[in-house]
Amino acid sequence: MWGFGGERLWSDVTTSLEPLLDRPDDGGGELSPTECAALLPRIEEIVDHWQSEVGVPRTHIDAAQQLVGVLRLCIAKDVELIFL
């Protein structure tokens, strides 16, 4: 993506992952419970797909599963996910 060495702009892409991916890489910021709820189904799909794929590092799957847990917690508690 543009800003990370690529040439595509976020305005050229439609994905439910945009709130997670289109953010500064230096920490800070947050995702609202609504944004967490919008991200959750797609992250769960990715985890399910990775678990059936050969060669996906277990650490990636574990990290994505942890993100699913955090998203669910933020939704249930109606709190923001804060990036440090």
Steps between C-alpha positions, in 0.01 A plus 500: 500500500606857445697622798647152554700476178210403273305696243136426590294748699240394755243680286566230236426211740185378670557274800350460843860487629574863410455636856764253618741524208481869409651639817832645604768241568639689797230405750222702649142535394203277559222301341145556618284206608308547174821475297601192702164340416550575132850345503417187698332286230782555250775430755317180599483398132873558464576290809279216372670512161850508649427198719426292190799627301838334496792725581329774697720555807332399825605834649289682238197286578548547876535878463186520284309288754612737775376794291161325465484470880585866549243610240232289669589646840485857372161434342360329812628773736417781254852642528756620248795291392795727575834466321805582706 
